[in-house]
Amino acid sequence: MRPRKNRLLNGHCRTRPISELTARTWNIVRVGQMPVSIDREKRTCEFLSEGITNVQAHHQVRRQIGSPRPRVREIILGVERIVPDQTAEDSTLHSESFSHRRQIRHIGEAEVTLAYDVADAAFNRVWHDQHVTWRIGERLEVAMKGLGRSLPAEDFAELQRKHEEMEVDIRPDLIPGIAEALAEIHGRYRTCIVSDAIVSPGRCLRQLLASYDLARHFDGFAFSDEVGHSKPHKSMFDSAARQMGVAVEEMVHIGDRDHNDVKGPQKLGMKAILFTATRAVDKERTSADAICERHADLAALIDRLAG
């Protein structure tokens, strides 16, 4: 599930972490255009000699998709389809001793927002280019570095936990009719969640699904923080296929993004349905085998593709 624009925090949800930062840290604030880089092996957070404000993520698909096999034995969905989709070099953190407390001031909300935006931009670059979703702790490290502050390990772990469990504590609204649609689909096919963990990790997404009594409609779960890659990386769909005991080509993927949820699965020989009820941006340019505008129509569309 994704907050609006894939941000770590949005709106009133920023309040608690901001208040904690101002209360528990005592270093000088240094916020500006922070150069960040990316180490593909260690997932460090720097864009060499490129200001973070210049980071852009683009998708280009230049491969013609062939016809997948017709037989369908498993349906996989991104968890975000169940709720509305709303979303230089290393430097040492500077610190001041208590003798210099006259120079210390609290961090303002605008500065924290900027630090989060920097972390979000770095996250999006790695997500789109390398098909990896950083864990919340990694994103918070980028934000803290931008603020020029640090936290004791125990406090940082608590801040990370609160971010991870935010959507469990403040639950998003379900799309009307989704429970009935999932029950109908699961009555005919094995089903699996395949989802990028943008903010909430897999353990929290399972809790959220269980709190809505939806987890029982799925036979497997493939979350990017547990698999090690995000969609459309092949390992995500391989994980679903292993859990379901089927071949990748026997699965249908349902999602609302043409690149990750349609073209990626089709490249692996799967069929794909573009769901447009909550996001219709890709409707006019999709290569999907079917387009679904209502969850109530999903079962019939799957039956048609399976036939």
Secondary structure as UniProt FT lines:
FT   HELIX           4..6
FT   HELIX           11..14
FT   HELIX           15..24
FT   STRAND          35..38
FT   TURN            40..42
FT   STRAND          45..51
FT   HELIX           52..54
FT   STRAND          74..77
FT   HELIX           79..81
FT   HELIX           98..103
FT   HELIX           109..130
FT   HELIX           136..147
FT   HELIX           153..164
FT   HELIX           166..169
FT   TURN            176..177
FT   HELIX           178..186
FT   TURN            187..188
FT   STRAND          190..195
FT   HELIX           202..211
FT   TURN            212..213
FT   HELIX           215..217
FT   STRAND          220..223
FT   HELIX           224..227
FT   TURN            231..232
FT   HELIX           234..244
FT   HELIX           248..250
FT   STRAND          251..255
FT   HELIX           258..263
FT   HELIX           264..267
FT   TURN            268..269
FT   STRAND          271..275
FT   TURN            281..285
FT   STRAND          290..292
FT   HELIX           295..297
FT   HELIX           298..306
//
